């Protein structure tokens, strides 16, 4: 027998709901009617549009942000024996991509306010074997890229921007990722812009972009689209050991619609974030995420740190929210605590561990109503009484 909720139970408020509508349905239907559903003209159009919107020189669509990160590290020259500095305060894929490239992740601590790496925290773990640094725009909060590149560029250390959460965020008046040598993006359903699954690599380097284009399609010298467009397909050759990291035209068609909506989506998310900030301002022991001085967040995740003076701890708040039908989440993980990285190099990471243990993510998505948001706030207010 399946358990059912009581009739008077409040409707559930999810932590995130992608905003998809009839325009996406129509775009996918058009691709299906075309007969071309694999990587093809829609992918090319999505790459061009994304590069233009993010002020990137080149964009290469791929199957996920993890594969984009992997390709970014490969084209940047990371290989066996190389150390790559990464935040532990991130989704595990940030470190996994380093391992996939043959490198060794070295964990650095993060800023207590933004949750991002800083030039100082990176400096503490650099060694002569450091080949690259992966910085993350955590939860959409832009990383201070210029300061980090000023420290790394003179040493020949490549800075890879993990902009998985960053579409729509800005850094010093420009889209995040615009100042990166190479950046990786996610279009997972939890992100502000989604294609279901999917990712993008952007770079300012012509050679890196060309190699990424080849590697994502088995390093084949003639693309599948070019071969299928020919009555007599040219013979292909495989220039090195590549990967199958392609995006489909079905995904890209959704991405093009979503990209056109991005400014509207970000405005709505920032309005909702401002309402949260105003409502939580007078509650003791709750510190919500906020814009840094040098940029604006898209608030892909609205996270709150539960300070010691709050009467209920983080896990207690999650229970209280769940009992009210609100699906919140624990904060960002600490990768170095995961079994897969038990033997990884990690010094003291006090800020990472504090934020992981004492933050939670509140519901925030385009369709969230003010009434639903007020329900979330009411629960938080109730725990302070």
TAMONOR-V118130 format. One record per helix or strand of 2 or more residues. SS is the DSSP state (@ for helix, = for strand). FROM is the first residue (numbers start at 1). TO is the last residue. Records with the same first field share a line. If there is no record, write none. Layout:
SS=FROM-TO  FROM-TO
This chain:
@=22-34  41-53  65-75  93-100  119-123  138-140  145-155  206-215  224-229  249-280  314-323  335-337  339-341  350-358  370-382
==58-62  83-87  104-108  130-136  158-162  170-171  174-175  182-186  199-203  286-288  295-296  302-306  329-330  345-346  359-362
